């Protein structure tokens, strides 16, 4: 009876872990956090024309530095997830080992979050208060309406989402 309860608990844990993981990024965007990609689209599509060449270079350097940090961490996470699956398939499950691997995955995910925050801080320091406000508004609109900035259900006139 104990083994049945333990097995059901572990299956429930694995199901929860599976649902808690975010989907992989689209091809060509591996290693980028969602906000990083939104900022990249804003820079490309909306053109923040008032940025100096130095600011643009600094933002690109911050983005590349974050990617260089995040990509190997994501690879480590994938390897740990394989280890976790392997442990879960064993006949005799070692709860302590599974919990250790789960904590290692969580710690690696925290490192990705820290790299994303570091990038945002670097970008923030490059922009003037006016530029920060403009970028913040564009990011908010893109999060609400997607990269195209289109209003849902053709609510024309009720939201300003274009980049012009």
MARMARTOR-20858 format. One record per atom (N, C-alpha, C): x, y, z; residue number from 0; atom name. Coordinates in Angstrom, 3 decimals, always signed. Layout:
<sites>
@east X&north Y&up Z&nr NUM&atom CA
...
</sites>
This chain:
<sites>
@east +0.827&north -1.188&up +0.000&nr 0&atom N
@east +0.000&north +0.000&up +0.000&nr 0&atom CA
@east +0.878&north +1.261&up +0.000&nr 0&atom C
@east +1.956&north +1.230&up +0.806&nr 1&atom N
@east +2.863&north +2.373&up +0.864&nr 1&atom CA
@east +3.470&north +2.649&up -0.508&nr 1&atom C
@east +3.863&north +1.576&up -1.194&nr 2&atom N
@east +4.487&north +1.741&up -2.510&nr 2&atom CA
@east +3.499&north +2.334&up -3.509&nr 2&atom C
@east +2.257&north +1.957&up -3.427&nr 3&atom N
@east +1.239&north +2.486&up -4.323&nr 3&atom CA
@east +1.060&north +3.984&up -4.097&nr 3&atom C
@east +0.966&north +4.390&up -2.838&nr 4&atom N
@east +0.802&north +5.803&up -2.503&nr 4&atom CA
@east +2.032&north +6.588&up -2.949&nr 4&atom C
@east +3.225&north +6.051&up -2.686&nr 5&atom N
@east +4.472&north +6.711&up -3.093&nr 5&atom CA
@east +4.546&north +6.819&up -4.605&nr 5&atom C
@east +4.180&north +5.769&up -5.306&nr 6&atom N
@east +4.211&north +5.781&up -6.769&nr 6&atom CA
@east +3.249&north +6.827&up -7.323&nr 6&atom C
@east +2.049&north +6.899&up -6.760&nr 7&atom N
@east +1.079&north +7.897&up -7.211&nr 7&atom CA
@east +1.571&north +9.314&up -6.925&nr 7&atom C
@east +2.200&north +9.518&up -5.779&nr 8&atom N
@east +2.733&north +10.835&up -5.437&nr 8&atom CA
@east +3.832&north +11.244&up -6.414&nr 8&atom C
@east +4.684&north +10.313&up -6.757&nr 9&atom N
@east +5.782&north +10.607&up -7.686&nr 9&atom CA
@east +5.242&north +10.877&up -9.081&nr 9&atom C
@east +4.261&north +10.114&up -9.510&nr 10&atom N
@east +3.644&north +10.358&up -10.823&nr 10&atom CA
@east +3.005&north +11.743&up -10.839&nr 10&atom C
@east +2.351&north +12.104&up -9.751&nr 11&atom N
@east +1.763&north +13.444&up -9.651&nr 11&atom CA
@east +2.821&north +14.524&up -9.704&nr 11&atom C
@east +3.949&north +14.306&up -9.030&nr 12&atom N
@east +5.059&north +15.253&up -9.052&nr 12&atom CA
@east +5.603&north +15.420&up -10.461&nr 12&atom C
@east +5.796&north +14.312&up -11.164&nr 13&atom N
@east +6.324&north +14.372&up -12.530&nr 13&atom CA
@east +5.341&north +15.080&up -13.460&nr 13&atom C
@east +4.062&north +14.846&up -13.273&nr 14&atom N
@east +3.056&north +15.519&up -14.089&nr 14&atom CA
@east +3.115&north +17.018&up -13.845&nr 14&atom C
@east +3.218&north +17.403&up -12.580&nr 15&atom N
@east +3.299&north +18.829&up -12.234&nr 15&atom CA
@east +4.560&north +19.456&up -12.819&nr 15&atom C
@east +5.674&north +18.766&up -12.743&nr 16&atom N
@east +6.925&north +19.275&up -13.311&nr 16&atom CA
@east +6.792&north +19.432&up -14.815&nr 16&atom C
@east +6.169&north +18.477&up -15.457&nr 17&atom N
@east +5.985&north +18.543&up -16.907&nr 17&atom CA
@east +5.144&north +19.731&up -17.323&nr 17&atom C
@east +4.080&north +20.025&up -16.576&nr 18&atom N
@east +3.224&north +21.154&up -16.913&nr 18&atom CA
@east +3.867&north +22.482&up -16.542&nr 18&atom C
@east +4.759&north +22.474&up -15.567&nr 19&atom N
@east +5.373&north +23.713&up -15.102&nr 19&atom CA
@east +6.460&north +24.217&up -16.038&nr 19&atom C
@east +6.960&north +23.363&up -16.909&nr 20&atom N
@east +8.038&north +23.773&up -17.793&nr 20&atom CA
@east +7.497&north +24.613&up -18.930&nr 20&atom C
@east +8.254&north +25.662&up -19.284&nr 21&atom N
@east +7.820&north +26.481&up -20.402&nr 21&atom CA
@east +8.198&north +25.811&up -21.709&nr 21&atom C
@east +7.423&north +26.061&up -22.762&nr 22&atom N
@east +7.723&north +25.428&up -24.037&nr 22&atom CA
@east +9.043&north +25.938&up -24.593&nr 22&atom C
@east +9.695&north +25.157&up -25.451&nr 23&atom N
@east +10.960&north +25.615&up -26.019&nr 23&atom CA
@east +10.723&north +26.824&up -26.908&nr 23&atom C
@east +11.740&north +27.706&up -27.031&nr 24&atom N
@east +11.568&north +28.882&up -27.879&nr 24&atom CA
@east +11.479&north +28.493&up -29.342&nr 24&atom C
@east +10.875&north +29.351&up -30.173&nr 25&atom N
@east +10.815&north +29.058&up -31.605&nr 25&atom CA
@east +12.217&north +28.948&up -32.190&nr 25&atom C
@east +12.367&north +28.270&up -33.330&nr 26&atom N
@east +13.681&north +28.140&up -33.950&nr 26&atom CA
@east +14.320&north +29.503&up -34.181&nr 26&atom C
@east +15.622&north +29.566&up -33.920&nr 27&atom N
@east +16.347&north +30.809&up -34.134&nr 27&atom CA
@east +16.332&north +31.726&up -32.930&nr 27&atom C
@east +15.585&north +31.372&up -31.892&nr 28&atom N
@east +15.499&north +32.222&up -30.717&nr 28&atom CA
@east +15.934&north +31.484&up -29.464&nr 28&atom C
@east +16.643&north +30.386&up -29.627&nr 29&atom N
@east +17.067&north +29.587&up -28.480&nr 29&atom CA
@east +17.885&north +30.435&up -27.535&nr 29&atom C
@east +17.569&north +30.317&up -26.263&nr 30&atom N
@east +18.348&north +31.018&up -25.257&nr 30&atom CA
@east +17.823&north +32.399&up -24.928&nr 30&atom C
@east +16.775&north +32.847&up -25.568&nr 31&atom N
@east +16.261&north +34.173&up -25.291&nr 31&atom CA
@east +15.015&north +34.094&up -24.434&nr 31&atom C
@east +14.985&north +34.931&up -23.424&nr 32&atom N
@east +13.788&north +35.029&up -22.605&nr 32&atom CA
@east +12.721&north +35.785&up -23.388&nr 32&atom C
@east +11.425&north +35.578&up -23.087&nr 33&atom N
@east +10.370&north +36.252&up -23.840&nr 33&atom CA
@east +10.515&north +37.770&up -23.868&nr 33&atom C
@east +10.848&north +38.391&up -22.732&nr 34&atom N
@east +11.003&north +39.842&up -22.696&nr 34&atom CA
@east +12.160&north +40.304&up -23.561&nr 34&atom C
@east +13.215&north +39.486&up -23.629&nr 35&atom N
@east +14.366&north +39.824&up -24.463&nr 35&atom CA
@east +13.925&north +39.876&up -25.918&nr 35&atom C
@east +13.128&north +38.902&up -26.338&nr 36&atom N
@east +12.660&north +38.876&up -27.724&nr 36&atom CA
@east +11.733&north +40.062&up -27.992&nr 36&atom C
@east +10.888&north +40.418&up -27.045&nr 37&atom N
@east +10.004&north +41.565&up -27.220&nr 37&atom CA
@east +10.828&north +42.835&up -27.393&nr 37&atom C
@east +11.866&north +43.003&up -26.568&nr 38&atom N
@east +12.723&north +44.179&up -26.695&nr 38&atom CA
@east +13.404&north +44.199&up -28.059&nr 38&atom C
@east +13.825&north +43.041&up -28.540&nr 39&atom N
@east +14.467&north +42.953&up -29.849&nr 39&atom CA
@east +13.487&north +43.368&up -30.949&nr 39&atom C
@east +12.241&north +42.898&up -30.866&nr 40&atom N
@east +11.229&north +43.267&up -31.866&nr 40&atom CA
@east +10.964&north +44.767&up -31.803&nr 40&atom C
@east +10.874&north +45.315&up -30.619&nr 41&atom N
@east +10.641&north +46.751&up -30.479&nr 41&atom CA
@east +11.765&north +47.519&up -31.164&nr 41&atom C
@east +12.985&north +47.120&up -30.916&nr 42&atom N
@east +14.120&north +47.820&up -31.519&nr 42&atom CA
@east +14.082&north +47.710&up -33.040&nr 42&atom C
@east +13.736&north +46.535&up -33.541&nr 43&atom N
@east +13.752&north +46.305&up -34.990&nr 43&atom CA
@east +12.525&north +46.919&up -35.661&nr 43&atom C
@east +11.342&north +46.610&up -35.159&nr 44&atom N
@east +10.110&north +47.008&up -35.819&nr 44&atom CA
@east +9.708&north +48.454&up -35.504&nr 44&atom C
@east +9.863&north +48.844&up -34.278&nr 45&atom N
@east +9.405&north +50.169&up -33.892&nr 45&atom CA
@east +10.509&north +51.197&up -34.018&nr 45&atom C
@east +11.687&north +50.735&up -34.225&nr 46&atom N
@east +12.789&north +51.585&up -34.592&nr 46&atom CA
@east +13.294&north +52.551&up -33.579&nr 46&atom C
@east +12.963&north +52.694&up -32.419&nr 47&atom N
@east +13.561&north +53.603&up -31.440&nr 47&atom CA
@east +14.615&north +54.494&up -32.112&nr 47&atom C
@east +14.182&north +55.312&up -33.033&nr 48&atom N
@east +15.086&north +56.109&up -33.861&nr 48&atom CA
@east +15.944&north +57.069&up -33.050&nr 48&atom C
@east +15.514&north +57.396&up -31.858&nr 49&atom N
@east +16.265&north +58.367&up -31.068&nr 49&atom CA
@east +17.426&north +57.751&up -30.287&nr 49&atom C
@east +17.724&north +56.486&up -30.536&nr 50&atom N
@east +18.869&north +55.861&up -29.865&nr 50&atom CA
@east +20.155&north +56.222&up -30.588&nr 50&atom C
@east +21.191&north +56.491&up -29.812&nr 51&atom N
@east +22.498&north +56.750&up -30.415&nr 51&atom CA
@east +23.125&north +55.420&up -30.825&nr 51&atom C
@east +24.151&north +55.500&up -31.648&nr 52&atom N
@east +24.863&north +54.294&up -32.075&nr 52&atom CA
@east +25.454&north +53.588&up -30.857&nr 52&atom C
@east +25.929&north +54.349&up -29.901&nr 53&atom N
@east +26.509&north +53.776&up -28.677&nr 53&atom CA
@east +25.449&north +53.018&up -27.879&nr 53&atom C
@east +24.254&north +53.583&up -27.797&nr 54&atom N
@east +23.167&north +52.911&up -27.081&nr 54&atom CA
@east +22.786&north +51.609&up -27.777&nr 54&atom C
@east +22.666&north +51.659&up -29.105&nr 55&atom N
@east +22.315&north +50.455&up -29.861&nr 55&atom CA
@east +23.368&north +49.369&up -29.679&nr 55&atom C
@east +24.632&north +49.745&up -29.745&nr 56&atom N
@east +25.721&north +48.779&up -29.552&nr 56&atom CA
@east +25.694&north +48.199&up -28.143&nr 56&atom C
@east +25.429&north +49.053&up -27.162&nr 57&atom N
@east +25.366&north +48.594&up -25.776&nr 57&atom CA
@east +24.227&north +47.621&up -25.548&nr 57&atom C
@east +23.087&north +47.899&up -26.171&nr 58&atom N
@east +21.932&north +47.008&up -26.033&nr 58&atom CA
@east +22.206&north +45.665&up -26.704&nr 58&atom C
@east +22.813&north +45.708&up -27.874&nr 59&atom N
@east +23.146&north +44.461&up -28.578&nr 59&atom CA
@east +24.169&north +43.657&up -27.767&nr 59&atom C
@east +25.152&north +44.340&up -27.192&nr 60&atom N
@east +26.158&north +43.648&up -26.374&nr 60&atom CA
@east +25.503&north +42.998&up -25.153&nr 60&atom C
@east +24.560&north +43.702&up -24.524&nr 61&atom N
@east +23.857&north +43.151&up -23.356&nr 61&atom CA
@east +23.045&north +41.927&up -23.753&nr 61&atom C
@east +22.388&north +42.002&up -24.920&nr 62&atom N
@east +21.589&north +40.874&up -25.400&nr 62&atom CA
@east +22.472&north +39.667&up -25.683&nr 62&atom C
@east +23.593&north +39.891&up -26.354&nr 63&atom N
@east +24.499&north +38.780&up -26.672&nr 63&atom CA
@east +25.120&north +38.176&up -25.408&nr 63&atom C
@east +25.465&north +39.022&up -24.468&nr 64&atom N
@east +26.032&north +38.532&up -23.202&nr 64&atom CA
@east +25.019&north +37.650&up -22.468&nr 64&atom C
@east +23.758&north +38.090&up -22.461&nr 65&atom N
@east +22.707&north +37.293&up -21.817&nr 65&atom CA
@east +22.545&north +35.951&up -22.526&nr 65&atom C
@east +22.553&north +35.964&up -23.858&nr 66&atom N
@east +22.425&north +34.717&up -24.609&nr 66&atom CA
@east +23.584&north +33.769&up -24.294&nr 66&atom C
@east +24.798&north +34.295&up -24.228&nr 67&atom N
@east +25.961&north +33.454&up -23.944&nr 67&atom CA
@east +25.865&north +32.835&up -22.554&nr 67&atom C
@east +25.220&north +33.534&up -21.650&nr 68&atom N
@east +25.031&north +33.004&up -20.300&nr 68&atom CA
@east +23.912&north +31.973&up -20.273&nr 68&atom C
@east +22.809&north +32.278&up -20.938&nr 69&atom N
@east +21.595&north +31.472&up -20.841&nr 69&atom CA
@east +21.685&north +30.152&up -21.604&nr 69&atom C
@east +22.274&north +30.149&up -22.783&nr 70&atom N
@east +22.285&north +28.939&up -23.615&nr 70&atom CA
@east +22.920&north +27.741&up -22.906&nr 70&atom C
@east +24.118&north +27.875&up -22.309&nr 71&atom N
@east +24.669&north +26.697&up -21.612&nr 71&atom CA
@east +23.845&north +26.269&up -20.397&nr 71&atom C
@east +23.199&north +27.221&up -19.741&nr 72&atom N
@east +22.355&north +26.875&up -18.593&nr 72&atom CA
@east +21.158&north +26.051&up -19.061&nr 72&atom C
@east +20.557&north +26.450&up -20.187&nr 73&atom N
@east +19.430&north +25.683&up -20.722&nr 73&atom CA
@east +19.861&north +24.272&up -21.095&nr 73&atom C
@east +21.079&north +24.141&up -21.621&nr 74&atom N
@east +21.598&north +22.801&up -21.948&nr 74&atom CA
@east +21.739&north +21.970&up -20.673&nr 74&atom C
@east +22.242&north +22.592&up -19.601&nr 75&atom N
@east +22.366&north +21.891&up -18.320&nr 75&atom CA
@east +20.991&north +21.460&up -17.796&nr 75&atom C
@east +20.005&north +22.327&up -17.960&nr 76&atom N
@east +18.643&north +21.989&up -17.516&nr 76&atom CA
@east +18.146&north +20.762&up -18.272&nr 76&atom C
@east +18.343&north +20.739&up -19.579&nr 77&atom N
@east +17.894&north +19.591&up -20.370&nr 77&atom CA
@east +18.574&north +18.307&up -19.913&nr 77&atom C
@east +19.870&north +18.381&up -19.614&nr 78&atom N
@east +20.585&north +17.193&up -19.128&nr 78&atom CA
@east +20.029&north +16.740&up -17.778&nr 78&atom C
@east +19.738&north +17.697&up -16.894&nr 79&atom N
@east +19.171&north +17.357&up -15.582&nr 79&atom CA
@east +17.779&north +16.748&up -15.740&nr 79&atom C
@east +17.007&north +17.243&up -16.712&nr 80&atom N
@east +15.681&north +16.681&up -16.937&nr 80&atom CA
@east +15.780&north +15.236&up -17.429&nr 80&atom C
@east +16.794&north +14.945&up -18.218&nr 81&atom N
@east +17.024&north +13.555&up -18.643&nr 81&atom CA
@east +17.365&north +12.702&up -17.433&nr 81&atom C
@east +18.233&north +13.228&up -16.560&nr 82&atom N
@east +18.579&north +12.502&up -15.329&nr 82&atom CA
@east +17.334&north +12.246&up -14.485&nr 82&atom C
@east +16.477&north +13.250&up -14.390&nr 83&atom N
@east +15.256&north +13.120&up -13.598&nr 83&atom CA
@east +14.346&north +12.040&up -14.174&nr 83&atom C
@east +14.166&north +12.058&up -15.489&nr 84&atom N
@east +13.334&north +11.037&up -16.130&nr 84&atom CA
@east +13.920&north +9.645&up -15.917&nr 84&atom C
@east +15.236&north +9.545&up -16.014&nr 85&atom N
@east +15.908&north +8.257&up -15.808&nr 85&atom CA
@east +15.654&north +7.745&up -14.395&nr 85&atom C
@east +15.791&north +8.617&up -13.419&nr 86&atom N
@east +15.552&north +8.236&up -12.028&nr 86&atom CA
@east +14.101&north +7.821&up -11.801&nr 86&atom C
@east +13.185&north +8.512&up -12.467&nr 87&atom N
@east +11.765&north +8.215&up -12.280&nr 87&atom CA
@east +11.371&north +6.871&up -12.891&nr 87&atom C
@east +12.130&north +6.402&up -13.857&nr 88&atom N
@east +11.811&north +5.137&up -14.525&nr 88&atom CA
@east +12.359&north +3.920&up -13.785&nr 88&atom C
@east +13.193&north +4.142&up -12.794&nr 89&atom N
@east +13.783&north +3.022&up -12.064&nr 89&atom CA
@east +12.716&north +2.292&up -11.247&nr 89&atom C
@east +12.957&north +0.995&up -11.022&nr 90&atom N
@east +12.037&north +0.204&up -10.213&nr 90&atom CA
@east +12.030&north +0.686&up -8.770&nr 90&atom C
@east +13.218&north +0.959&up -8.259&nr 91&atom N
@east +13.317&north +1.454&up -6.880&nr 91&atom CA
@east +13.683&north +2.940&up -6.954&nr 91&atom C
@east +12.706&north +3.769&up -6.667&nr 92&atom N
@east +12.883&north +5.215&up -6.801&nr 92&atom CA
@east +13.528&north +5.783&up -5.539&nr 92&atom C
@east +14.559&north +6.607&up -5.756&nr 93&atom N
@east +15.270&north +7.264&up -4.666&nr 93&atom CA
@east +14.752&north +8.704&up -4.561&nr 93&atom C
@east +13.843&north +8.930&up -3.615&nr 94&atom N
@east +13.216&north +10.242&up -3.466&nr 94&atom CA
@east +14.246&north +11.342&up -3.245&nr 94&atom C
@east +15.226&north +11.092&up -2.418&nr 95&atom N
@east +16.240&north +12.110&up -2.118&nr 95&atom CA
@east +16.987&north +12.524&up -3.388&nr 95&atom C
@east +17.320&north +11.541&up -4.212&nr 96&atom N
@east +18.041&north +11.838&up -5.454&nr 96&atom CA
@east +17.156&north +12.646&up -6.409&nr 96&atom C
@east +15.876&north +12.278&up -6.497&nr 97&atom N
@east +14.934&north +12.998&up -7.364&nr 97&atom CA
@east +14.779&north +14.443&up -6.885&nr 97&atom C
@east +14.635&north +14.634&up -5.599&nr 98&atom N
@east +14.485&north +15.981&up -5.053&nr 98&atom CA
@east +15.748&north +16.812&up -5.280&nr 98&atom C
@east +16.896&north +16.165&up -5.193&nr 99&atom N
@east +18.164&north +16.867&up -5.437&nr 99&atom CA
@east +18.229&north +17.351&up -6.881&nr 99&atom C
@east +17.860&north +16.493&up -7.822&nr 100&atom N
@east +17.874&north +16.870&up -9.241&nr 100&atom CA
@east +16.858&north +17.983&up -9.501&nr 100&atom C
@east +15.677&north +17.867&up -8.909&nr 101&atom N
@east +14.644&north +18.895&up -9.088&nr 101&atom CA
@east +15.131&north +20.245&up -8.565&nr 101&atom C
@east +15.839&north +20.238&up -7.437&nr 102&atom N
@east +16.386&north +21.491&up -6.888&nr 102&atom CA
@east +17.464&north +22.048&up -7.803&nr 102&atom C
@east +18.298&north +21.178&up -8.366&nr 103&atom N
@east +19.341&north +21.633&up -9.294&nr 103&atom CA
@east +18.703&north +22.299&up -10.524&nr 103&atom C
@east +17.615&north +21.717&up -11.031&nr 104&atom N
@east +16.907&north +22.316&up -12.173&nr 104&atom CA
@east +16.361&north +23.687&up -11.780&nr 104&atom C
@east +15.762&north +23.768&up -10.610&nr 105&atom N
@east +15.223&north +25.039&up -10.124&nr 105&atom CA
@east +16.331&north +26.087&up -9.984&nr 105&atom C
@east +17.469&north +25.696&up -9.445&nr 106&atom N
@east +18.592&north +26.625&up -9.286&nr 106&atom CA
@east +19.090&north +27.129&up -10.649&nr 106&atom C
@east +19.126&north +26.241&up -11.636&nr 107&atom N
@east +19.554&north +26.651&up -12.980&nr 107&atom CA
@east +18.543&north +27.616&up -13.600&nr 107&atom C
@east +17.256&north +27.355&up -13.390&nr 108&atom N
@east +16.228&north +28.266&up -13.901&nr 108&atom CA
@east +16.353&north +29.637&up -13.246&nr 108&atom C
@east +16.731&north +29.670&up -11.975&nr 109&atom N
@east +16.938&north +30.934&up -11.275&nr 109&atom CA
@east +18.122&north +31.690&up -11.899&nr 109&atom C
@east +19.159&north +30.981&up -12.318&nr 110&atom N
@east +20.307&north +31.627&up -12.968&nr 110&atom CA
@east +19.874&north +32.293&up -14.277&nr 110&atom C
@east +18.974&north +31.658&up -15.011&nr 111&atom N
@east +18.463&north +32.258&up -16.247&nr 111&atom CA
@east +17.710&north +33.549&up -15.917&nr 111&atom C
@east +16.893&north +33.507&up -14.893&nr 112&atom N
@east +16.140&north +34.694&up -14.482&nr 112&atom CA
@east +17.099&north +35.818&up -14.087&nr 112&atom C
@east +18.164&north +35.475&up -13.380&nr 113&atom N
@east +19.142&north +36.485&up -12.982&nr 113&atom CA
@east +19.821&north +37.106&up -14.210&nr 113&atom C
@east +20.165&north +36.291&up -15.194&nr 114&atom N
@east +20.789&north +36.802&up -16.416&nr 114&atom CA
@east +19.840&north +37.753&up -17.144&nr 114&atom C
@east +18.560&north +37.416&up -17.162&nr 115&atom N
@east +17.558&north +38.277&up -17.793&nr 115&atom CA
@east +17.450&north +39.612&up -17.058&nr 115&atom C
@east +17.449&north +39.557&up -15.743&nr 116&atom N
@east +17.377&north +40.782&up -14.941&nr 116&atom CA
@east +18.624&north +41.627&up -15.153&nr 116&atom C
@east +19.798&north +40.991&up -15.174&nr 117&atom N
@east +21.042&north +41.725&up -15.421&nr 117&atom CA
@east +20.997&north +42.443&up -16.767&nr 117&atom C
@east +20.473&north +41.765&up -17.781&nr 118&atom N
@east +20.364&north +42.383&up -19.099&nr 118&atom CA
@east +19.445&north +43.601&up -19.046&nr 118&atom C
@east +18.302&north +43.465&up -18.383&nr 119&atom N
@east +17.369&north +44.587&up -18.287&nr 119&atom CA
@east +17.997&north +45.768&up -17.560&nr 119&atom C
@east +18.770&north +45.500&up -16.528&nr 120&atom N
@east +19.443&north +46.570&up -15.785&nr 120&atom CA
@east +20.444&north +47.283&up -16.693&nr 120&atom C
@east +21.197&north +46.509&up -17.488&nr 121&atom N
@east +22.171&north +47.120&up -18.401&nr 121&atom CA
@east +21.472&north +47.986&up -19.439&nr 121&atom C
@east +20.385&north +47.492&up -20.006&nr 122&atom N
@east +19.638&north +48.268&up -21.002&nr 122&atom CA
@east +19.050&north +49.515&up -20.359&nr 122&atom C
@east +18.509&north +49.366&up -19.176&nr 123&atom N
@east +17.931&north +50.496&up -18.443&nr 123&atom CA
@east +18.970&north +51.597&up -18.259&nr 123&atom C
@east +20.194&north +51.207&up -17.917&nr 124&atom N
@east +21.244&north +52.204&up -17.670&nr 124&atom CA
@east +21.682&north +52.919&up -18.948&nr 124&atom C
@east +21.417&north +52.330&up -20.110&nr 125&atom N
@east +21.801&north +52.951&up -21.384&nr 125&atom CA
@east +20.794&north +53.984&up -21.878&nr 125&atom C
@east +19.560&north +53.894&up -21.406&nr 126&atom N
@east +18.488&north +54.730&up -21.938&nr 126&atom CA
@east +18.227&north +55.967&up -21.075&nr 126&atom C
@east +17.750&north +57.015&up -21.724&nr 127&atom N
@east +17.317&north +58.211&up -21.001&nr 127&atom CA
@east +15.952&north +57.909&up -20.381&nr 127&atom C
@east +15.509&north +58.704&up -19.423&nr 128&atom N
@east +14.173&north +58.476&up -18.846&nr 128&atom CA
@east +13.066&north +58.482&up -19.910&nr 128&atom C
@east +13.160&north +59.353&up -20.902&nr 129&atom N
@east +12.153&north +59.418&up -21.961&nr 129&atom CA
@east +12.168&north +58.136&up -22.799&nr 129&atom C
@east +13.367&north +57.658&up -23.133&nr 130&atom N
@east +13.495&north +56.425&up -23.921&nr 130&atom CA
@east +12.966&north +55.230&up -23.130&nr 130&atom C
@east +13.251&north +55.203&up -21.819&nr 131&atom N
@east +12.749&north +54.104&up -20.983&nr 131&atom CA
@east +11.223&north +54.091&up -20.971&nr 131&atom C
@east +10.612&north +55.247&up -20.856&nr 132&atom N
@east +9.156&north +55.335&up -20.841&nr 132&atom CA
@east +8.580&north +54.887&up -22.184&nr 132&atom C
@east +9.206&north +55.314&up -23.265&nr 133&atom N
@east +8.741&north +54.933&up -24.604&nr 133&atom CA
@east +8.841&north +53.417&up -24.786&nr 133&atom C
@east +9.948&north +52.820&up -24.371&nr 134&atom N
@east +10.131&north +51.379&up -24.510&nr 134&atom CA
@east +9.147&north +50.636&up -23.609&nr 134&atom C
@east +8.939&north +51.142&up -22.411&nr 135&atom N
@east +8.005&north +50.498&up -21.479&nr 135&atom CA
@east +6.598&north +50.459&up -22.069&nr 135&atom C
@east +6.171&north +51.562&up -22.670&nr 136&atom N
@east +4.842&north +51.616&up -23.275&nr 136&atom CA
@east +4.739&north +50.645&up -24.449&nr 136&atom C
@east +5.765&north +50.595&up -25.286&nr 137&atom N
@east +5.729&north +49.698&up -26.435&nr 137&atom CA
@east +5.749&north +48.235&up -25.998&nr 137&atom C
@east +6.531&north +47.929&up -24.966&nr 138&atom N
@east +6.557&north +46.549&up -24.453&nr 138&atom CA
@east +5.190&north +46.160&up -23.906&nr 138&atom C
@east +4.562&north +47.077&up -23.188&nr 139&atom N
@east +3.249&north +46.790&up -22.620&nr 139&atom CA
@east +2.242&north +46.520&up -23.739&nr 139&atom C
@east +2.275&north +47.329&up -24.778&nr 140&atom N
@east +1.341&north +47.140&up -25.881&nr 140&atom CA
@east +1.619&north +45.827&up -26.616&nr 140&atom C
@east +2.881&north +45.487&up -26.781&nr 141&atom N
@east +3.215&north +44.239&up -27.463&nr 141&atom CA
@east +2.808&north +43.030&up -26.634&nr 141&atom C
@east +2.938&north +43.122&up -25.325&nr 142&atom N
@east +2.511&north +42.015&up -24.472&nr 142&atom CA
@east +1.002&north +41.843&up -24.538&nr 142&atom C
@east +0.298&north +42.957&up -24.664&nr 143&atom N
@east -1.164&north +42.896&up -24.716&nr 143&atom CA
@east -1.673&north +42.433&up -26.076&nr 143&atom C
@east -1.015&north +42.869&up -27.148&nr 144&atom N
@east -1.545&north +42.654&up -28.491&nr 144&atom CA
@east -0.648&north +41.846&up -29.408&nr 144&atom C
@east +0.482&north +41.370&up -28.926&nr 145&atom N
@east +1.379&north +40.581&up -29.761&nr 145&atom CA
@east +2.337&north +41.444&up -30.561&nr 145&atom C
@east +3.319&north +40.817&up -31.206&nr 146&atom N
@east +4.351&north +41.557&up -31.933&nr 146&atom CA
@east +3.810&north +42.449&up -33.046&nr 146&atom C
@east +2.661&north +42.083&up -33.625&nr 147&atom N
@east +2.111&north +42.907&up -34.699&nr 147&atom CA
@east +1.464&north +44.175&up -34.146&nr 147&atom C
@east +1.137&north +44.172&up -32.858&nr 148&atom N
@east +0.527&north +45.337&up -32.245&nr 148&atom CA
@east -0.909&north +45.565&up -32.670&nr 148&atom C
@east -1.584&north +44.514&up -33.131&nr 149&atom N
@east -2.968&north +44.654&up -33.592&nr 149&atom CA
@east -3.927&north +44.526&up -32.419&nr 149&atom C
@east -4.971&north +45.310&up -32.477&nr 150&atom N
@east -5.986&north +45.262&up -31.426&nr 150&atom CA
@east -6.847&north +44.021&up -31.605&nr 150&atom C
@east -7.209&north +43.350&up -30.506&nr 151&atom N
@east -8.087&north +42.198&up -30.628&nr 151&atom CA
@east -9.480&north +42.626&up -31.071&nr 151&atom C
@east -10.127&north +41.807&up -31.842&nr 152&atom N
@east -11.509&north +42.014&up -32.288&nr 152&atom CA
@east -11.705&north +43.355&up -32.998&nr 152&atom C
@east -10.692&north +43.830&up -33.699&nr 153&atom N
@east -10.787&north +45.052&up -34.501&nr 153&atom CA
@east -11.373&north +46.236&up -33.732&nr 153&atom C
@east -10.891&north +46.462&up -32.545&nr 154&atom N
@east -11.377&north +47.575&up -31.732&nr 154&atom CA
@east -10.649&north +48.852&up -32.152&nr 154&atom C
@east -10.821&north +49.242&up -33.396&nr 155&atom N
@east -10.120&north +50.400&up -33.949&nr 155&atom CA
@east -10.513&north +51.655&up -33.182&nr 155&atom C
@east -9.496&north +52.493&up -32.979&nr 156&atom N
@east -9.738&north +53.761&up -32.311&nr 156&atom CA
@east -9.704&north +53.669&up -30.806&nr 156&atom C
@east -9.749&north +52.462&up -30.248&nr 157&atom N
@east -9.777&north +52.330&up -28.810&nr 157&atom CA
@east -8.404&north +52.045&up -28.215&nr 157&atom C
@east -7.439&north +51.685&up -29.058&nr 158&atom N
@east -6.094&north +51.478&up -28.516&nr 158&atom CA
@east -5.063&north +51.896&up -29.548&nr 158&atom C
@east -4.056&north +52.540&up -29.085&nr 159&atom N
@east -2.954&north +52.992&up -29.931&nr 159&atom CA
@east -1.816&north +51.991&up -29.815&nr 159&atom C
@east -1.673&north +51.118&up -30.787&nr 160&atom N
@east -0.641&north +50.098&up -30.664&nr 160&atom CA
@east +0.390&north +50.153&up -31.776&nr 160&atom C
@east +0.161&north +50.987&up -32.787&nr 161&atom N
@east +1.173&north +50.975&up -33.833&nr 161&atom CA
@east +2.428&north +51.699&up -33.366&nr 161&atom C
@east +3.506&north +51.444&up -34.031&nr 162&atom N
@east +4.805&north +51.940&up -33.582&nr 162&atom CA
@east +5.120&north +53.325&up -34.134&nr 162&atom C
@east +4.248&north +53.887&up -34.850&nr 163&atom N
@east +4.541&north +55.184&up -35.487&nr 163&atom CA
@east +4.361&north +56.332&up -34.536&nr 163&atom C
</sites>
